[in-house]
Amino acid sequence: MEVEQNQACTELLLLVIDGQATEEQHRELMRHLEECESCRKEYLLSKSIKDSLKSHMKVNGTPKDLAKGFGKLHPK
């Protein structure tokens, strides 16, 4: 049962990180993260990696289409 719950959380986490989650899915994940330290750590790591890559792309003059597409995955 725990494996299924972890898989569901990971799928939801990916949707949120990629900016594809609905508002309800986002709220559901945030509620879960308040109680689950391992998922919270995974979320923070994933978000940090994505933010770092996004920042690096801006600094190094990444092609505009690529940077714009990546920005859509995680709006501010």
mmJSON file of the N, C-alpha and C atoms, coordinates in Angstrom:
{"data_MODEL":{"atom_site":{
"group_PDB":["ATOM","ATOM","ATOM","ATOM","ATOM","ATOM","ATOM","ATOM","ATOM","ATOM","ATOM","ATOM","ATOM","ATOM","ATOM","ATOM","ATOM","ATOM","ATOM","ATOM","ATOM","ATOM","ATOM","ATOM","ATOM","ATOM","ATOM","ATOM","ATOM","ATOM","ATOM","ATOM","ATOM","ATOM","ATOM","ATOM","ATOM","ATOM","ATOM","ATOM","ATOM","ATOM","ATOM","ATOM","ATOM","ATOM","ATOM","ATOM","ATOM","ATOM","ATOM","ATOM","ATOM","ATOM","ATOM","ATOM","ATOM","ATOM","ATOM","ATOM","ATOM","ATOM","ATOM","ATOM","ATOM","ATOM","ATOM","ATOM","ATOM","ATOM","ATOM","ATOM","ATOM","ATOM","ATOM","ATOM","ATOM","ATOM","ATOM","ATOM","ATOM","ATOM","ATOM","ATOM","ATOM","ATOM","ATOM","ATOM","ATOM","ATOM","ATOM","ATOM","ATOM","ATOM","ATOM","ATOM","ATOM","ATOM","ATOM","ATOM","ATOM","ATOM","ATOM","ATOM","ATOM","ATOM","ATOM","ATOM","ATOM","ATOM","ATOM","ATOM","ATOM","ATOM","ATOM","ATOM","ATOM","ATOM","ATOM","ATOM","ATOM","ATOM","ATOM","ATOM","ATOM","ATOM","ATOM","ATOM","ATOM","ATOM","ATOM","ATOM","ATOM","ATOM","ATOM","ATOM","ATOM","ATOM","ATOM","ATOM","ATOM","ATOM","ATOM","ATOM","ATOM","ATOM","ATOM","ATOM","ATOM","ATOM","ATOM","ATOM","ATOM","ATOM","ATOM","ATOM","ATOM","ATOM","ATOM","ATOM","ATOM","ATOM","ATOM","ATOM","ATOM","ATOM","ATOM","ATOM","ATOM","ATOM","ATOM","ATOM","ATOM","ATOM","ATOM","ATOM","ATOM","ATOM","ATOM","ATOM","ATOM","ATOM","ATOM","ATOM","ATOM","ATOM","ATOM","ATOM","ATOM","ATOM","ATOM","ATOM","ATOM","ATOM","ATOM","ATOM","ATOM","ATOM","ATOM","ATOM","ATOM","ATOM","ATOM","ATOM","ATOM","ATOM","ATOM","ATOM","ATOM","ATOM","ATOM","ATOM","ATOM","ATOM","ATOM","ATOM","ATOM","ATOM","ATOM","ATOM","ATOM","ATOM","ATOM","ATOM","ATOM","ATOM","ATOM","ATOM"],
"id":[1,2,3,4,5,6,7,8,9,10,11,12,13,14,15,16,17,18,19,20,21,22,23,24,25,26,27,28,29,30,31,32,33,34,35,36,37,38,39,40,41,42,43,44,45,46,47,48,49,50,51,52,53,54,55,56,57,58,59,60,61,62,63,64,65,66,67,68,69,70,71,72,73,74,75,76,77,78,79,80,81,82,83,84,85,86,87,88,89,90,91,92,93,94,95,96,97,98,99,100,101,102,103,104,105,106,107,108,109,110,111,112,113,114,115,116,117,118,119,120,121,122,123,124,125,126,127,128,129,130,131,132,133,134,135,136,137,138,139,140,141,142,143,144,145,146,147,148,149,150,151,152,153,154,155,156,157,158,159,160,161,162,163,164,165,166,167,168,169,170,171,172,173,174,175,176,177,178,179,180,181,182,183,184,185,186,187,188,189,190,191,192,193,194,195,196,197,198,199,200,201,202,203,204,205,206,207,208,209,210,211,212,213,214,215,216,217,218,219,220,221,222,223,224,225,226,227,228],
"type_symbol":["N","C","C","N","C","C","N","C","C","N","C","C","N","C","C","N","C","C","N","C","C","N","C","C","N","C","C","N","C","C","N","C","C","N","C","C","N","C","C","N","C","C","N","C","C","N","C","C","N","C","C","N","C","C","N","C","C","N","C","C","N","C","C","N","C","C","N","C","C","N","C","C","N","C","C","N","C","C","N","C","C","N","C","C","N","C","C","N","C","C","N","C","C","N","C","C","N","C","C","N","C","C","N","C","C","N","C","C","N","C","C","N","C","C","N","C","C","N","C","C","N","C","C","N","C","C","N","C","C","N","C","C","N","C","C","N","C","C","N","C","C","N","C","C","N","C","C","N","C","C","N","C","C","N","C","C","N","C","C","N","C","C","N","C","C","N","C","C","N","C","C","N","C","C","N","C","C","N","C","C","N","C","C","N","C","C","N","C","C","N","C","C","N","C","C","N","C","C","N","C","C","N","C","C","N","C","C","N","C","C","N","C","C","N","C","C","N","C","C","N","C","C","N","C","C","N","C","C"],
"label_atom_id":["N","CA","C","N","CA","C","N","CA","C","N","CA","C","N","CA","C","N","CA","C","N","CA","C","N","CA","C","N","CA","C","N","CA","C","N","CA","C","N","CA","C","N","CA","C","N","CA","C","N","CA","C","N","CA","C","N","CA","C","N","CA","C","N","CA","C","N","CA","C","N","CA","C","N","CA","C","N","CA","C","N","CA","C","N","CA","C","N","CA","C","N","CA","C","N","CA","C","N","CA","C","N","CA","C","N","CA","C","N","CA","C","N","CA","C","N","CA","C","N","CA","C","N","CA","C","N","CA","C","N","CA","C","N","CA","C","N","CA","C","N","CA","C","N","CA","C","N","CA","C","N","CA","C","N","CA","C","N","CA","C","N","CA","C","N","CA","C","N","CA","C","N","CA","C","N","CA","C","N","CA","C","N","CA","C","N","CA","C","N","CA","C","N","CA","C","N","CA","C","N","CA","C","N","CA","C","N","CA","C","N","CA","C","N","CA","C","N","CA","C","N","CA","C","N","CA","C","N","CA","C","N","CA","C","N","CA","C","N","CA","C","N","CA","C","N","CA","C","N","CA","C","N","CA","C","N","CA","C","N","CA","C","N","CA","C"],
"label_alt_id":[null,null,null,null,null,null,null,null,null,null,null,null,null,null,null,null,null,null,null,null,null,null,null,null,null,null,null,null,null,null,null,null,null,null,null,null,null,null,null,null,null,null,null,null,null,null,null,null,null,null,null,null,null,null,null,null,null,null,null,null,null,null,null,null,null,null,null,null,null,null,null,null,null,null,null,null,null,null,null,null,null,null,null,null,null,null,null,null,null,null,null,null,null,null,null,null,null,null,null,null,null,null,null,null,null,null,null,null,null,null,null,null,null,null,null,null,null,null,null,null,null,null,null,null,null,null,null,null,null,null,null,null,null,null,null,null,null,null,null,null,null,null,null,null,null,null,null,null,null,null,null,null,null,null,null,null,null,null,null,null,null,null,null,null,null,null,null,null,null,null,null,null,null,null,null,null,null,null,null,null,null,null,null,null,null,null,null,null,null,null,null,null,null,null,null,null,null,null,null,null,null,null,null,null,null,null,null,null,null,null,null,null,null,null,null,null,null,null,null,null,null,null,null,null,null,null,null,null],
"label_comp_id":["MET","MET","MET","GLU","GLU","GLU","VAL","VAL","VAL","GLU","GLU","GLU","GLN","GLN","GLN","ASN","ASN","ASN","GLN","GLN","GLN","ALA","ALA","ALA","CYS","CYS","CYS","THR","THR","THR","GLU","GLU","GLU","LEU","LEU","LEU","LEU","LEU","LEU","LEU","LEU","LEU","LEU","LEU","LEU","VAL","VAL","VAL","ILE","ILE","ILE","ASP","ASP","ASP","GLY","GLY","GLY","GLN","GLN","GLN","ALA","ALA","ALA","THR","THR","THR","GLU","GLU","GLU","GLU","GLU","GLU","GLN","GLN","GLN","HIS","HIS","HIS","ARG","ARG","ARG","GLU","GLU","GLU","LEU","LEU","LEU","MET","MET","MET","ARG","ARG","ARG","HIS","HIS","HIS","LEU","LEU","LEU","GLU","GLU","GLU","GLU","GLU","GLU","CYS","CYS","CYS","GLU","GLU","GLU","SER","SER","SER","CYS","CYS","CYS","ARG","ARG","ARG","LYS","LYS","LYS","GLU","GLU","GLU","TYR","TYR","TYR","LEU","LEU","LEU","LEU","LEU","LEU","SER","SER","SER","LYS","LYS","LYS","SER","SER","SER","ILE","ILE","ILE","LYS","LYS","LYS","ASP","ASP","ASP","SER","SER","SER","LEU","LEU","LEU","LYS","LYS","LYS","SER","SER","SER","HIS","HIS","HIS","MET","MET","MET","LYS","LYS","LYS","VAL","VAL","VAL","ASN","ASN","ASN","GLY","GLY","GLY","THR","THR","THR","PRO","PRO","PRO","LYS","LYS","LYS","ASP","ASP","ASP","LEU","LEU","LEU","ALA","ALA","ALA","LYS","LYS","LYS","GLY","GLY","GLY","PHE","PHE","PHE","GLY","GLY","GLY","LYS","LYS","LYS","LEU","LEU","LEU","HIS","HIS","HIS","PRO","PRO","PRO","LYS","LYS","LYS"],
"label_asym_id":["A","A","A","A","A","A","A","A","A","A","A","A","A","A","A","A","A","A","A","A","A","A","A","A","A","A","A","A","A","A","A","A","A","A","A","A","A","A","A","A","A","A","A","A","A","A","A","A","A","A","A","A","A","A","A","A","A","A","A","A","A","A","A","A","A","A","A","A","A","A","A","A","A","A","A","A","A","A","A","A","A","A","A","A","A","A","A","A","A","A","A","A","A","A","A","A","A","A","A","A","A","A","A","A","A","A","A","A","A","A","A","A","A","A","A","A","A","A","A","A","A","A","A","A","A","A","A","A","A","A","A","A","A","A","A","A","A","A","A","A","A","A","A","A","A","A","A","A","A","A","A","A","A","A","A","A","A","A","A","A","A","A","A","A","A","A","A","A","A","A","A","A","A","A","A","A","A","A","A","A","A","A","A","A","A","A","A","A","A","A","A","A","A","A","A","A","A","A","A","A","A","A","A","A","A","A","A","A","A","A","A","A","A","A","A","A","A","A","A","A","A","A","A","A","A","A","A","A"],
"label_entity_id":["1","1","1","1","1","1","1","1","1","1","1","1","1","1","1","1","1","1","1","1","1","1","1","1","1","1","1","1","1","1","1","1","1","1","1","1","1","1","1","1","1","1","1","1","1","1","1","1","1","1","1","1","1","1","1","1","1","1","1","1","1","1","1","1","1","1","1","1","1","1","1","1","1","1","1","1","1","1","1","1","1","1","1","1","1","1","1","1","1","1","1","1","1","1","1","1","1","1","1","1","1","1","1","1","1","1","1","1","1","1","1","1","1","1","1","1","1","1","1","1","1","1","1","1","1","1","1","1","1","1","1","1","1","1","1","1","1","1","1","1","1","1","1","1","1","1","1","1","1","1","1","1","1","1","1","1","1","1","1","1","1","1","1","1","1","1","1","1","1","1","1","1","1","1","1","1","1","1","1","1","1","1","1","1","1","1","1","1","1","1","1","1","1","1","1","1","1","1","1","1","1","1","1","1","1","1","1","1","1","1","1","1","1","1","1","1","1","1","1","1","1","1","1","1","1","1","1","1"],
"label_seq_id":[1,1,1,2,2,2,3,3,3,4,4,4,5,5,5,6,6,6,7,7,7,8,8,8,9,9,9,10,10,10,11,11,11,12,12,12,13,13,13,14,14,14,15,15,15,16,16,16,17,17,17,18,18,18,19,19,19,20,20,20,21,21,21,22,22,22,23,23,23,24,24,24,25,25,25,26,26,26,27,27,27,28,28,28,29,29,29,30,30,30,31,31,31,32,32,32,33,33,33,34,34,34,35,35,35,36,36,36,37,37,37,38,38,38,39,39,39,40,40,40,41,41,41,42,42,42,43,43,43,44,44,44,45,45,45,46,46,46,47,47,47,48,48,48,49,49,49,50,50,50,51,51,51,52,52,52,53,53,53,54,54,54,55,55,55,56,56,56,57,57,57,58,58,58,59,59,59,60,60,60,61,61,61,62,62,62,63,63,63,64,64,64,65,65,65,66,66,66,67,67,67,68,68,68,69,69,69,70,70,70,71,71,71,72,72,72,73,73,73,74,74,74,75,75,75,76,76,76],
"pdbx_PDB_ins_code":[null,null,null,null,null,null,null,null,null,null,null,null,null,null,null,null,null,null,null,null,null,null,null,null,null,null,null,null,null,null,null,null,null,null,null,null,null,null,null,null,null,null,null,null,null,null,null,null,null,null,null,null,null,null,null,null,null,null,null,null,null,null,null,null,null,null,null,null,null,null,null,null,null,null,null,null,null,null,null,null,null,null,null,null,null,null,null,null,null,null,null,null,null,null,null,null,null,null,null,null,null,null,null,null,null,null,null,null,null,null,null,null,null,null,null,null,null,null,null,null,null,null,null,null,null,null,null,null,null,null,null,null,null,null,null,null,null,null,null,null,null,null,null,null,null,null,null,null,null,null,null,null,null,null,null,null,null,null,null,null,null,null,null,null,null,null,null,null,null,null,null,null,null,null,null,null,null,null,null,null,null,null,null,null,null,null,null,null,null,null,null,null,null,null,null,null,null,null,null,null,null,null,null,null,null,null,null,null,null,null,null,null,null,null,null,null,null,null,null,null,null,null,null,null,null,null,null,null],
"Cartn_x":[0.829,0.0,0.874,1.942,2.814,3.494,3.846,4.488,3.547,2.28,1.289,1.135,1.126,0.986,2.213,3.41,4.63,4.638,4.181,4.128,3.14,1.99,0.989,1.54,2.255,2.836,3.891,4.729,5.765,5.148,4.088,3.415,2.831,2.234,1.656,2.759,3.842,4.977,5.507,5.634,6.13,5.175,3.882,2.907,3.051,3.22,3.346,4.651,5.755,7.057,7.053,6.387,6.342,5.287,4.511,3.49,2.266,2.037,0.917,-0.208,-0.055,-1.068,-2.217,-3.387,-4.529,-4.337,-5.138,-5.056,-5.342,-6.306,-6.645,-5.491,-4.84,-3.691,-2.558,-2.36,-1.317,-1.61,-2.852,-3.24,-3.08,-3.471,-3.358,-1.897,-1.001,0.412,0.926,0.566,1.037,0.564,-0.675,-1.18,-0.358,-0.076,0.695,2.11,2.717,4.09,4.205,3.119,3.128,3.354,2.939,2.997,4.087,4.586,5.501,6.884,7.811,9.147,9.882,9.77,10.505,10.002,8.702,8.157,8.518,8.513,8.88,10.326,11.231,12.633,12.759,12.016,12.053,11.54,10.462,9.894,10.899,11.485,12.427,13.66,14.149,15.292,14.936,13.801,13.37,13.17,12.542,12.305,13.625,14.542,15.848,16.614,16.588,17.273,16.661,15.347,14.672,14.96,14.882,15.155,16.599,17.522,18.927,19.145,18.554,18.676,18.065,16.922,16.252,17.123,17.706,18.577,19.827,20.394,21.599,21.317,20.152,19.792,19.722,19.197,19.09,20.465,21.328,22.656,23.514,23.4,24.271,23.672,22.644,22.091,21.555,20.778,20.155,19.241,19.138,18.236,16.854,16.301,15.05,13.91,13.734,12.632,12.761,13.981,14.201,13.941,14.483,14.289,12.819,12.137,10.718,9.904,10.196,9.495,9.735,10.949,11.27,10.574,10.485,9.809,8.339,7.714,6.303,6.106,7.152,7.043,6.953,7.5,7.497,7.3,6.059,5.821,6.076,6.441,6.741,5.504],
"Cartn_y":[-1.195,0.0,1.26,1.233,2.402,2.691,1.645,1.825,2.552,2.174,2.838,4.301,4.585,5.964,6.78,6.205,6.909,7.185,6.225,6.411,7.517,7.53,8.573,9.945,10.017,11.283,11.755,10.843,11.205,11.724,11.074,11.53,12.928,13.161,14.471,15.52,15.146,16.051,16.485,15.552,15.88,16.827,16.607,17.501,18.921,19.039,20.359,21.023,20.305,20.859,21.307,20.538,20.864,21.908,22.344,23.356,22.824,21.525,20.916,20.473,20.695,20.28,21.278,20.765,21.645,22.313,23.32,23.978,22.984,22.114,21.118,20.146,19.703,18.808,19.508,20.783,21.549,21.638,21.955,22.029,20.67,19.606,18.258,17.926,18.258,17.988,18.816,20.093,20.951,20.424,19.944,19.357,18.12,17.292,16.077,16.413,17.421,17.789,18.288,18.824,19.268,18.099,16.906,15.732,14.734,14.784,13.747,14.347,14.069,14.647,14.148,12.867,12.35,12.976,13.136,13.78,15.263,15.901,17.314,17.51,16.62,16.698,16.499,15.539,15.283,16.501,17.1,18.288,19.439,19.704,20.817,20.596,19.363,19.055,19.254,18.723,18.86,20.322,21.07,22.497,23.255,22.932,23.587,23.312,22.079,21.714,22.466,22.47,23.148,24.649,25.268,26.702,27.016,26.153,26.354,26.256,25.268,25.122,26.316,26.759,27.902,29.15,29.365,30.509,30.412,29.237,29.016,29.292,28.917,29.128,30.614,31.41,32.852,33.501,33.117,33.714,33.401,32.216,31.779,31.979,32.742,33.055,31.847,31.049,29.899,30.375,29.614,30.013,30.39,31.48,32.033,31.022,30.258,29.302,28.241,27.775,26.77,27.351,28.524,29.166,29.488,29.952,30.291,29.029,27.946,26.685,26.157,26.264,25.803,26.655,27.956,28.869,28.535,27.995,27.617,26.457,25.647,24.499,24.913,26.075,26.516,28.027,28.494,29.929,30.485,31.75,32.392,32.655],
"Cartn_z":[0.0,0.0,0.0,0.784,0.88,-0.459,-1.203,-2.51,-3.459,-3.455,-4.31,-3.919,-2.63,-2.154,-2.562,-2.443,-2.842,-4.341,-5.124,-6.577,-6.935,-6.291,-6.541,-6.159,-5.046,-4.606,-5.597,-6.075,-7.045,-8.331,-8.798,-10.016,-9.819,-8.672,-8.362,-8.239,-7.597,-7.438,-8.805,-9.725,-11.066,-11.795,-11.646,-12.274,-11.737,-10.422,-9.804,-10.236,-10.163,-10.55,-12.01,-12.865,-14.295,-14.637,-13.644,-13.887,-14.61,-14.531,-15.233,-14.301,-13.019,-12.045,-12.008,-11.705,-11.467,-10.104,-9.826,-8.515,-7.393,-7.605,-6.587,-6.373,-7.441,-7.306,-6.557,-6.852,-6.167,-4.671,-4.33,-2.913,-2.23,-2.932,-2.378,-2.053,-2.974,-2.725,-1.548,-1.503,-0.411,0.94,1.004,2.258,2.624,1.625,1.874,2.348,1.745,2.09,3.533,4.076,5.469,6.423,5.996,6.87,6.493,5.271,4.786,4.501,5.391,5.269,4.034,3.7,2.543,1.241,1.1,-0.103,-0.128,1.047,1.133,0.677,1.1,0.686,-0.826,-1.355,-2.801,-3.572,-3.083,-3.725,-3.714,-2.561,-2.447,-3.315,-3.381,-4.24,-5.706,-6.128,-7.52,-7.897,-7.015,-7.275,-7.347,-6.466,-6.455,-7.75,-8.196,-9.445,-10.613,-10.688,-11.789,-11.767,-10.594,-10.483,-10.867,-10.455,-10.793,-12.302,-12.928,-14.38,-15.107,-14.631,-15.251,-15.138,-13.969,-13.759,-14.632,-14.714,-15.52,-17.002,-17.454,-18.859,-19.174,-18.253,-18.48,-18.516,-17.603,-17.496,-18.717,-19.247,-20.331,-21.717,-21.832,-23.146,-23.889,-23.222,-23.853,-24.977,-26.069,-27.152,-26.612,-27.123,-26.585,-26.567,-27.628,-27.673,-26.588,-26.351,-25.326,-23.939,-23.685,-22.384,-22.147,-23.178,-23.031,-22.739,-23.427,-23.204,-21.812,-21.317,-19.988,-18.936,-19.207,-18.287,-18.106,-19.138,-19.041,-18.09,-17.877,-17.004,-15.54,-15.222,-13.826,-13.771,-13.964,-13.913,-12.522,-12.461,-11.167,-10.377],
"occupancy":[1.0,1.0,1.0,1.0,1.0,1.0,1.0,1.0,1.0,1.0,1.0,1.0,1.0,1.0,1.0,1.0,1.0,1.0,1.0,1.0,1.0,1.0,1.0,1.0,1.0,1.0,1.0,1.0,1.0,1.0,1.0,1.0,1.0,1.0,1.0,1.0,1.0,1.0,1.0,1.0,1.0,1.0,1.0,1.0,1.0,1.0,1.0,1.0,1.0,1.0,1.0,1.0,1.0,1.0,1.0,1.0,1.0,1.0,1.0,1.0,1.0,1.0,1.0,1.0,1.0,1.0,1.0,1.0,1.0,1.0,1.0,1.0,1.0,1.0,1.0,1.0,1.0,1.0,1.0,1.0,1.0,1.0,1.0,1.0,1.0,1.0,1.0,1.0,1.0,1.0,1.0,1.0,1.0,1.0,1.0,1.0,1.0,1.0,1.0,1.0,1.0,1.0,1.0,1.0,1.0,1.0,1.0,1.0,1.0,1.0,1.0,1.0,1.0,1.0,1.0,1.0,1.0,1.0,1.0,1.0,1.0,1.0,1.0,1.0,1.0,1.0,1.0,1.0,1.0,1.0,1.0,1.0,1.0,1.0,1.0,1.0,1.0,1.0,1.0,1.0,1.0,1.0,1.0,1.0,1.0,1.0,1.0,1.0,1.0,1.0,1.0,1.0,1.0,1.0,1.0,1.0,1.0,1.0,1.0,1.0,1.0,1.0,1.0,1.0,1.0,1.0,1.0,1.0,1.0,1.0,1.0,1.0,1.0,1.0,1.0,1.0,1.0,1.0,1.0,1.0,1.0,1.0,1.0,1.0,1.0,1.0,1.0,1.0,1.0,1.0,1.0,1.0,1.0,1.0,1.0,1.0,1.0,1.0,1.0,1.0,1.0,1.0,1.0,1.0,1.0,1.0,1.0,1.0,1.0,1.0,1.0,1.0,1.0,1.0,1.0,1.0,1.0,1.0,1.0,1.0,1.0,1.0,1.0,1.0,1.0,1.0,1.0,1.0],
"B_iso_or_equiv":[0.0,0.0,0.0,0.0,0.0,0.0,0.0,0.0,0.0,0.0,0.0,0.0,0.0,0.0,0.0,0.0,0.0,0.0,0.0,0.0,0.0,0.0,0.0,0.0,0.0,0.0,0.0,0.0,0.0,0.0,0.0,0.0,0.0,0.0,0.0,0.0,0.0,0.0,0.0,0.0,0.0,0.0,0.0,0.0,0.0,0.0,0.0,0.0,0.0,0.0,0.0,0.0,0.0,0.0,0.0,0.0,0.0,0.0,0.0,0.0,0.0,0.0,0.0,0.0,0.0,0.0,0.0,0.0,0.0,0.0,0.0,0.0,0.0,0.0,0.0,0.0,0.0,0.0,0.0,0.0,0.0,0.0,0.0,0.0,0.0,0.0,0.0,0.0,0.0,0.0,0.0,0.0,0.0,0.0,0.0,0.0,0.0,0.0,0.0,0.0,0.0,0.0,0.0,0.0,0.0,0.0,0.0,0.0,0.0,0.0,0.0,0.0,0.0,0.0,0.0,0.0,0.0,0.0,0.0,0.0,0.0,0.0,0.0,0.0,0.0,0.0,0.0,0.0,0.0,0.0,0.0,0.0,0.0,0.0,0.0,0.0,0.0,0.0,0.0,0.0,0.0,0.0,0.0,0.0,0.0,0.0,0.0,0.0,0.0,0.0,0.0,0.0,0.0,0.0,0.0,0.0,0.0,0.0,0.0,0.0,0.0,0.0,0.0,0.0,0.0,0.0,0.0,0.0,0.0,0.0,0.0,0.0,0.0,0.0,0.0,0.0,0.0,0.0,0.0,0.0,0.0,0.0,0.0,0.0,0.0,0.0,0.0,0.0,0.0,0.0,0.0,0.0,0.0,0.0,0.0,0.0,0.0,0.0,0.0,0.0,0.0,0.0,0.0,0.0,0.0,0.0,0.0,0.0,0.0,0.0,0.0,0.0,0.0,0.0,0.0,0.0,0.0,0.0,0.0,0.0,0.0,0.0,0.0,0.0,0.0,0.0,0.0,0.0],
"pdbx_formal_charge":[null,null,null,null,null,null,null,null,null,null,null,null,null,null,null,null,null,null,null,null,null,null,null,null,null,null,null,null,null,null,null,null,null,null,null,null,null,null,null,null,null,null,null,null,null,null,null,null,null,null,null,null,null,null,null,null,null,null,null,null,null,null,null,null,null,null,null,null,null,null,null,null,null,null,null,null,null,null,null,null,null,null,null,null,null,null,null,null,null,null,null,null,null,null,null,null,null,null,null,null,null,null,null,null,null,null,null,null,null,null,null,null,null,null,null,null,null,null,null,null,null,null,null,null,null,null,null,null,null,null,null,null,null,null,null,null,null,null,null,null,null,null,null,null,null,null,null,null,null,null,null,null,null,null,null,null,null,null,null,null,null,null,null,null,null,null,null,null,null,null,null,null,null,null,null,null,null,null,null,null,null,null,null,null,null,null,null,null,null,null,null,null,null,null,null,null,null,null,null,null,null,null,null,null,null,null,null,null,null,null,null,null,null,null,null,null,null,null,null,null,null,null,null,null,null,null,null,null],
"auth_seq_id":[1,1,1,2,2,2,3,3,3,4,4,4,5,5,5,6,6,6,7,7,7,8,8,8,9,9,9,10,10,10,11,11,11,12,12,12,13,13,13,14,14,14,15,15,15,16,16,16,17,17,17,18,18,18,19,19,19,20,20,20,21,21,21,22,22,22,23,23,23,24,24,24,25,25,25,26,26,26,27,27,27,28,28,28,29,29,29,30,30,30,31,31,31,32,32,32,33,33,33,34,34,34,35,35,35,36,36,36,37,37,37,38,38,38,39,39,39,40,40,40,41,41,41,42,42,42,43,43,43,44,44,44,45,45,45,46,46,46,47,47,47,48,48,48,49,49,49,50,50,50,51,51,51,52,52,52,53,53,53,54,54,54,55,55,55,56,56,56,57,57,57,58,58,58,59,59,59,60,60,60,61,61,61,62,62,62,63,63,63,64,64,64,65,65,65,66,66,66,67,67,67,68,68,68,69,69,69,70,70,70,71,71,71,72,72,72,73,73,73,74,74,74,75,75,75,76,76,76],
"auth_comp_id":["MET","MET","MET","GLU","GLU","GLU","VAL","VAL","VAL","GLU","GLU","GLU","GLN","GLN","GLN","ASN","ASN","ASN","GLN","GLN","GLN","ALA","ALA","ALA","CYS","CYS","CYS","THR","THR","THR","GLU","GLU","GLU","LEU","LEU","LEU","LEU","LEU","LEU","LEU","LEU","LEU","LEU","LEU","LEU","VAL","VAL","VAL","ILE","ILE","ILE","ASP","ASP","ASP","GLY","GLY","GLY","GLN","GLN","GLN","ALA","ALA","ALA","THR","THR","THR","GLU","GLU","GLU","GLU","GLU","GLU","GLN","GLN","GLN","HIS","HIS","HIS","ARG","ARG","ARG","GLU","GLU","GLU","LEU","LEU","LEU","MET","MET","MET","ARG","ARG","ARG","HIS","HIS","HIS","LEU","LEU","LEU","GLU","GLU","GLU","GLU","GLU","GLU","CYS","CYS","CYS","GLU","GLU","GLU","SER","SER","SER","CYS","CYS","CYS","ARG","ARG","ARG","LYS","LYS","LYS","GLU","GLU","GLU","TYR","TYR","TYR","LEU","LEU","LEU","LEU","LEU","LEU","SER","SER","SER","LYS","LYS","LYS","SER","SER","SER","ILE","ILE","ILE","LYS","LYS","LYS","ASP","ASP","ASP","SER","SER","SER","LEU","LEU","LEU","LYS","LYS","LYS","SER","SER","SER","HIS","HIS","HIS","MET","MET","MET","LYS","LYS","LYS","VAL","VAL","VAL","ASN","ASN","ASN","GLY","GLY","GLY","THR","THR","THR","PRO","PRO","PRO","LYS","LYS","LYS","ASP","ASP","ASP","LEU","LEU","LEU","ALA","ALA","ALA","LYS","LYS","LYS","GLY","GLY","GLY","PHE","PHE","PHE","GLY","GLY","GLY","LYS","LYS","LYS","LEU","LEU","LEU","HIS","HIS","HIS","PRO","PRO","PRO","LYS","LYS","LYS"],
"auth_asym_id":["A","A","A","A","A","A","A","A","A","A","A","A","A","A","A","A","A","A","A","A","A","A","A","A","A","A","A","A","A","A","A","A","A","A","A","A","A","A","A","A","A","A","A","A","A","A","A","A","A","A","A","A","A","A","A","A","A","A","A","A","A","A","A","A","A","A","A","A","A","A","A","A","A","A","A","A","A","A","A","A","A","A","A","A","A","A","A","A","A","A","A","A","A","A","A","A","A","A","A","A","A","A","A","A","A","A","A","A","A","A","A","A","A","A","A","A","A","A","A","A","A","A","A","A","A","A","A","A","A","A","A","A","A","A","A","A","A","A","A","A","A","A","A","A","A","A","A","A","A","A","A","A","A","A","A","A","A","A","A","A","A","A","A","A","A","A","A","A","A","A","A","A","A","A","A","A","A","A","A","A","A","A","A","A","A","A","A","A","A","A","A","A","A","A","A","A","A","A","A","A","A","A","A","A","A","A","A","A","A","A","A","A","A","A","A","A","A","A","A","A","A","A","A","A","A","A","A","A"],
"auth_atom_id":["N","CA","C","N","CA","C","N","CA","C","N","CA","C","N","CA","C","N","CA","C","N","CA","C","N","CA","C","N","CA","C","N","CA","C","N","CA","C","N","CA","C","N","CA","C","N","CA","C","N","CA","C","N","CA","C","N","CA","C","N","CA","C","N","CA","C","N","CA","C","N","CA","C","N","CA","C","N","CA","C","N","CA","C","N","CA","C","N","CA","C","N","CA","C","N","CA","C","N","CA","C","N","CA","C","N","CA","C","N","CA","C","N","CA","C","N","CA","C","N","CA","C","N","CA","C","N","CA","C","N","CA","C","N","CA","C","N","CA","C","N","CA","C","N","CA","C","N","CA","C","N","CA","C","N","CA","C","N","CA","C","N","CA","C","N","CA","C","N","CA","C","N","CA","C","N","CA","C","N","CA","C","N","CA","C","N","CA","C","N","CA","C","N","CA","C","N","CA","C","N","CA","C","N","CA","C","N","CA","C","N","CA","C","N","CA","C","N","CA","C","N","CA","C","N","CA","C","N","CA","C","N","CA","C","N","CA","C","N","CA","C","N","CA","C","N","CA","C","N","CA","C","N","CA","C","N","CA","C","N","CA","C","N","CA","C"],
"pdbx_PDB_model_num":[1,1,1,1,1,1,1,1,1,1,1,1,1,1,1,1,1,1,1,1,1,1,1,1,1,1,1,1,1,1,1,1,1,1,1,1,1,1,1,1,1,1,1,1,1,1,1,1,1,1,1,1,1,1,1,1,1,1,1,1,1,1,1,1,1,1,1,1,1,1,1,1,1,1,1,1,1,1,1,1,1,1,1,1,1,1,1,1,1,1,1,1,1,1,1,1,1,1,1,1,1,1,1,1,1,1,1,1,1,1,1,1,1,1,1,1,1,1,1,1,1,1,1,1,1,1,1,1,1,1,1,1,1,1,1,1,1,1,1,1,1,1,1,1,1,1,1,1,1,1,1,1,1,1,1,1,1,1,1,1,1,1,1,1,1,1,1,1,1,1,1,1,1,1,1,1,1,1,1,1,1,1,1,1,1,1,1,1,1,1,1,1,1,1,1,1,1,1,1,1,1,1,1,1,1,1,1,1,1,1,1,1,1,1,1,1,1,1,1,1,1,1,1,1,1,1,1,1]
}}}
